[in-house]
Amino acid sequence: MVDKGMDIKEIKELAKRFSPEEIERCIQQQLREGENICDVKGPIEYVIGELAKAEVVKKLMEEGMNITDAVRELARRIRLVQKGFKKE
């Protein structure tokens, strides 16, 4: 299951429009100023989360993955982390 808070359309758009360095600057700007030039809006946890996800997708794309596979890899990583938090 993909993270319920994940807006795939927004993540794809951010990954297409910005470099990983630009996305990182947006994260830092959001933390400092409460807004960002990437124009992601919402509660700070949402904004930082979406920007961080887009940064991962963009880095995977720069390594040669297409955007669909990069989003799938992001979802796989999220599931692994979520699984690690579940008690067995």
N, C-alpha and C positions, 0 to 999 in steps of 0.2 A: 504494500500500500504506500502511495506517495504521501509525503507530508501534507496534511490537510490545509496548512497555511500557504502552500506553494502555489503561486500564480505562474503557471508555465508560460503563458502568453507574454507576461511582463518580463520574465526571466529571459526568454528568447529575444525579445526586443532589445533589452539592455545589452545582452551579449552581442547582438548584431551592431549596435550603435557605438559601443564604447570599448576601449582597450582595457585589459586588466588593471593597468596603472590608473586610468581615468576612473574606473569603478572604485578602486582603493581610495582615490582622492575624495570621491563622493561619500564613502564610508567615514573617512576622517572628518570631512566637512559636516556631515550629519551629527557626528559625536560632538564636535566643537560648537556648531551654530544652530543645530536643530532643523536644518534644511540642507538640500544638496542640489548641485547643478544637474544631476542625472534625473531630477524631477520625480523621484519616488516619494510618495506621500503616505502618511499613516502613522500609527504608533511607532515609536523608535525601534522596538523589537522587530516589528514587521519590516520596516525600512532596511535596517541593518541585515536582517535575514535574507531579504530578496536581493540586496546588492551583493552579499557574500555568495549566494547561490549563482548569480549571474557571473561573478568573477570566476568561479570554478568552471562553469560552462565555457566561458570565453577562453580560459587557459587550455581546456581540453580541445577546443576548436583550433587553437594555435598549434597544438601538437599533432593536428591532422584529422581529428574526429569531425564528422559532420554534426550539425546542430542537434539532430534527432538522437544520435547515439550519445552525444555529450549530455543531453538532458536525461537519457536513460541511465547513464553512468552516475550522474548526480543523484537520481532517485535510488539507485542501488546503494550508494554510499550512505544516504540518509537512512535507509532501511537497516543497514549494518549498525549504525550508531544507535538507532532506536532499539534494535534487538539487544544491544549491549546494556541498555537501561532496564530491560525487563527482568524480573526475578524468575529464576527457573526452579 
